[in-house]
Amino acid sequence: MVRYLKGRSISLLEQSRILPSFLNLAKLALALVKILGRDADIDLERLYSYQAANKMKGWVGYMQRYLSAILMSIDKKHLPEAENWIRRAIEDDSKNGTRWSLAQDFAHCGELCKRKGDLPKAKEKLSKAIEIFKECGADGWVKRTEEALAAIQE
């Protein structure tokens, strides 16, 4: 998957010089896949520049959430910065009316709170994500998030 993203999608976007904001979103997604695969070769400043160059409102929350997930996956000392990014994502997705992305933000925020050890807040955020996923008709995401919530309550 990583090879495909890097080899095909990103190179096509770079060559065609179209959709620069989508190219930056793809680069952030690739960085997230790499960090989740334990590839520690991440240039945070470059990743921040991708988000700063974004011109598409619909992708603001995605980019901020991806940055939060990347930071959360690096180590515990990056958790406060990860929390700042997900707060920004929640704020921007609320303002932009991107409800499904907002639900993703709350689900991610719940996982971040869980990692920090704040279980009451994690439950609150996951419950909010479930509520919004239901509004969106995202039944699979509702089930997945309910399972994450149930795992905390046990």
C-alpha positions in Angstrom: 0.0 0.0 0.0 2.8 2.4 0.9 4.6 1.6 -2.3 1.4 2.3 -4.3 0.7 5.6 -2.6 4.3 6.8 -3.0 5.0 5.2 -6.4 1.8 5.9 -8.3 -0.6 8.3 -6.8 1.8 10.9 -5.5 4.1 10.8 -8.5 1.1 11.3 -10.8 0.0 14.3 -8.9 3.5 15.7 -8.8 4.0 15.2 -12.5 0.6 16.7 -13.5 0.9 19.6 -11.1 -2.8 19.5 -10.5 -4.7 19.3 -7.2 -1.8 20.6 -5.0 -3.8 20.4 -1.8 -4.8 16.8 -2.6 -1.1 16.0 -3.2 -0.3 17.4 0.2 -3.1 15.4 1.8 -1.7 12.2 0.1 1.8 13.0 1.4 0.4 13.4 5.0 -1.5 10.1 4.6 1.7 8.4 3.4 3.6 9.8 6.4 0.9 8.4 8.7 1.1 5.0 7.1 4.9 5.1 7.5 4.8 6.1 11.1 2.2 3.4 11.9 4.6 0.9 10.2 7.3 2.0 12.5 9.2 4.0 9.9 10.7 6.8 12.1 12.1 8.8 9.2 9.5 11.6 9.4 10.3 15.3 8.8 7.7 17.1 10.9 8.4 20.6 9.5 7.7 19.4 6.0 4.5 17.8 7.2 3.4 21.0 8.8 4.1 22.9 5.6 1.8 20.5 3.7 -1.0 21.4 6.1 -0.2 25.2 5.9 -0.4 25.1 2.1 -3.8 23.6 2.0 -6.5 25.6 0.2 -9.4 23.1 0.4 -11.8 23.5 3.3 -13.0 19.9 3.1 -9.5 18.6 3.7 -8.5 20.8 6.7 -9.8 18.4 9.3 -8.2 15.4 7.6 -4.8 17.1 7.5 -5.0 18.2 11.1 -6.2 14.8 12.2 -3.4 13.0 10.3 -0.9 15.3 11.9 -2.3 14.5 15.3 -2.2 10.8 14.6 1.4 11.1 13.4 2.5 13.0 16.5 0.5 10.6 18.8 2.3 7.7 17.2 5.9 9.1 17.6 6.0 9.1 21.4 4.3 10.4 24.6 6.2 13.7 24.6 4.3 14.7 21.4 0.9 14.0 22.9 0.2 17.7 23.9 1.0 18.8 20.3 -1.2 16.0 19.0 -4.0 17.2 21.2 -3.6 20.8 19.8 -3.9 19.5 16.3 -7.1 17.4 16.9 -8.7 20.4 18.8 -8.0 22.5 15.7 -9.5 19.8 13.5 -12.7 19.6 15.6 -13.0 23.4 15.5 -12.5 23.7 11.8 -14.7 20.7 10.9 -17.4 22.1 13.1 -17.1 25.5 11.4 -16.9 24.0 7.9 -19.9 21.6 8.4 -17.9 18.5 7.5 -19.8 16.2 9.8 -18.2 12.8 8.9 -14.8 14.3 9.3 -15.9 15.8 12.6 -17.0 12.4 13.8 -13.6 11.0 12.8 -12.0 13.9 14.8 -14.0 13.0 17.9 -13.1 9.3 17.5 -9.4 10.1 17.2 -9.6 12.5 20.1 -11.2 9.7 22.2 -8.2 7.4 21.3 -5.8 10.2 22.2 -7.5 10.7 25.6 -7.4 7.0 26.2 -3.7 7.0 25.5 -3.2 9.9 27.9 -5.1 7.9 30.6 -8.1 10.2 30.7 -10.8 7.5 30.4 -13.9 9.7 31.3 -12.9 12.2 28.5 -12.2 9.3 26.1 -15.7 8.0 26.7 -17.2 11.4 26.2 -15.4 12.0 22.9 -16.2 8.5 21.6 -19.8 8.9 22.5 -19.9 12.2 20.6 -18.3 10.5 17.6 -21.0 7.8 17.7 -23.7 10.4 17.8 -22.4 12.1 14.7 -21.7 8.9 12.8 -25.3 8.0 13.4 -26.4 11.3 11.9 -24.3 10.5 8.9 -25.7 7.0 8.5 -22.2 5.5 8.9 -23.4 2.3 10.5 -20.0 0.5 10.2 -18.2 3.4 11.9 -20.9 3.5 14.6 -20.3 -0.2 15.3 -16.5 0.2 15.3 -16.6 3.2 17.6 -19.1 1.5 19.9 -16.7 -1.4 20.2 -13.9 1.0 21.1 -16.1 2.6 23.7 -17.2 -0.8 25.2 -13.5 -1.8 25.5 -12.9 1.3 27.7 -16.0 0.6 29.9 -14.9 -3.0 30.7 
